[in-house]
């Protein structure tokens, strides 16, 4: 039988998790994401440059 936690109501799960725990988890995720991006940029500099140029073009053409 699957464990019960996967079938709980999300509001019940949130009540057990404090804001501090959520913030720690989020900070760790964002740190790992930044680290992964830096690694990818070092390993594939040409692709990273292209991605930066593409992102800059997207930002220039974005309308507020």
matplotlib code that plots the C-alpha trace (Angstrom):
import matplotlib.pyplot as plt

x = [0.0, 1.4, 2.4, -0.3, 1.8, 1.5, -2.3, -2.6, -4.4, -1.8, -3.2, -2.4, 1.1, 1.6, 0.4, 3.2, 5.9, 7.0, 7.9, 11.5, 11.7, 10.2, 12.6, 15.6, 14.5, 13.9, 17.3, 19.0, 17.2, 18.2, 21.8, 21.9, 20.3, 22.9, 25.7, 24.4, 24.2, 27.7, 29.0, 27.1, 28.5, 32.1, 31.6, 29.8, 30.9, 29.6, 26.2, 26.2, 27.1, 24.3, 21.8, 22.9, 22.5, 19.1, 18.0, 19.1, 17.2, 14.1, 14.4, 14.8, 11.7, 9.6, 6.8, 5.7]
y = [0.0, 3.5, 5.6, 8.0, 11.2, 11.2, 11.3, 14.0, 17.3, 20.0, 22.3, 19.7, 19.3, 23.1, 23.4, 21.1, 22.9, 26.2, 29.2, 28.9, 25.4, 26.3, 29.3, 27.0, 24.5, 27.3, 28.9, 25.5, 24.9, 28.3, 27.8, 24.4, 25.9, 28.7, 26.3, 24.1, 27.0, 28.1, 24.6, 24.4, 27.8, 26.6, 23.3, 24.7, 28.3, 28.7, 27.5, 29.8, 32.8, 32.0, 31.6, 35.0, 36.7, 35.0, 36.1, 39.7, 39.8, 38.5, 41.2, 43.9, 42.9, 42.3, 44.8, 45.9]
z = [0.0, -0.9, 2.1, 3.4, 3.1, -0.7, -0.5, 2.1, 1.5, 0.7, 3.4, 6.1, 4.8, 4.9, 8.4, 9.6, 7.6, 9.2, 7.1, 8.3, 7.0, 3.7, 3.3, 4.1, 1.5, -1.1, -0.4, -0.7, -4.0, -5.4, -4.3, -6.1, -9.2, -9.4, -8.8, -11.7, -14.0, -13.2, -13.8, -17.1, -18.2, -17.4, -19.2, -22.3, -22.7, -26.3, -25.3, -22.3, -24.4, -26.9, -24.0, -22.5, -25.9, -26.4, -23.0, -23.6, -26.9, -25.1, -22.5, -25.1, -27.0, -23.8, -23.4, -19.9]

ax = plt.figure().add_subplot(projection="3d")
ax.plot(x, y, z, "-o")
ax.set_aspect("equal")
plt.show()
